[in-house]
Amino acid sequence: MKKLLTICTSLLLSTSMFATIVVGTVGNGNFIDWQNVSTPAFGLDFNNDGVLEFKLSNSGFDIENINCYIEYNASSPINNIWAIGTEDENWDIPKNLTLNTQIGTSGNWVGMGDCSLTNWTDDSPVFAVGTVSYMGFRFKLGSNTHYGWAKVVISGTPTTGYTATFQKIAYESTPNTPIGAGQGALGLCSIKTNNLSIYPNPATNMININGSENTSKIVISNILGEKTMEINSPSKSINIESLKPGVYFLTLYDGEKTSTKKLIKK
């Protein structure tokens, strides 16, 4: 039975001094397949340019599952989903990421051009029905690698079939920069970035943060997207002496709302 799919689409740009999160579009566009052929399709357009990074279509055996099958250009190994398996098994099953999971280089990017939100063996959904799930994405725009997320809810039953509703997608427009699952979902951060400052920067042992009164947690990630520090109920001064010299991204959390700043450790 056909089912009506309600898609929440939006275009929103939220910026901080060093990181820019773009909320993309779930809808119609052109999809370029592995043979470099462009055709009209429905899917995920992270940067809102009319070219789909990922194509959504139906899948199933005896029943139809709407928008549960995802395709991406297999000729580009960069384009991928964060999978649960290995290159030999379950590379096409996406991992259900928790809110604020850091999506970056350390993700399990082993897919081979497609994935399914229903299991191949019994057609059951890979995410719990009716619950919010987050997927991680890696893709190339031009010559640059970017990371993004999608907020997905699966509805339906074994009898009627399943529908995957992609409620919102977003990506980090700064190349090779991690993004937290759900980061930017509510638009501009409640942490006012024009009043937010980190000093000294570059820093050696201690950093001070002004304008972060509503912050419940701070996560520091390296340039590969790997979490190096997590501070719950942070104070205005943080000891970073344990960090190796290099470039980091400091993300401040207030519920689902975030702000990201670049930090250099000397």
HELIX and SHEET records of a PDB file:
SHEET    1   A 6 LEU A  12  THR A  15  0                                        
SHEET    2   A 6 THR A  20  VAL A  23 -1                                        
SHEET    3   A 6 GLY A 161  GLU A 172 -1                                        
SHEET    4   A 6 ASN A 144  THR A 157 -1                                        
SHEET    5   A 6 VAL A 132  LEU A 141 -1                                        
SHEET    6   A 6 ASN A  80  ILE A  81 -1                                        
SHEET    1   B 6 VAL A  51  LEU A  52  0                                        
SHEET    2   B 6 THR A  25  ILE A  32  1                                        
SHEET    3   B 6 SER A  38  ASP A  45 -1                                        
SHEET    4   B 6 PHE A  54  SER A  59 -1                                        
SHEET    5   B 6 ASN A  65  GLU A  71 -1                                        
SHEET    6   B 6 ASP A 114  SER A 116 -1                                        
SHEET    1   C 2 GLN A 102  ILE A 103  0                                        
SHEET    2   C 2 ILE A 179  GLY A 180 -1                                        
SHEET    1   D 3 SER A 197  TYR A 199  0                                        
SHEET    2   D 3 MET A 206  ASN A 210 -1                                        
SHEET    3   D 3 SER A 237  ASN A 239 -1                                        
SHEET    1   E 4 LYS A 227  ASN A 232  0                                        
SHEET    2   E 4 LYS A 217  ASN A 222 -1                                        
SHEET    3   E 4 GLY A 246  ASP A 254 -1                                        
SHEET    4   E 4 LYS A 257  LYS A 265 -1                                        
END                                                                             
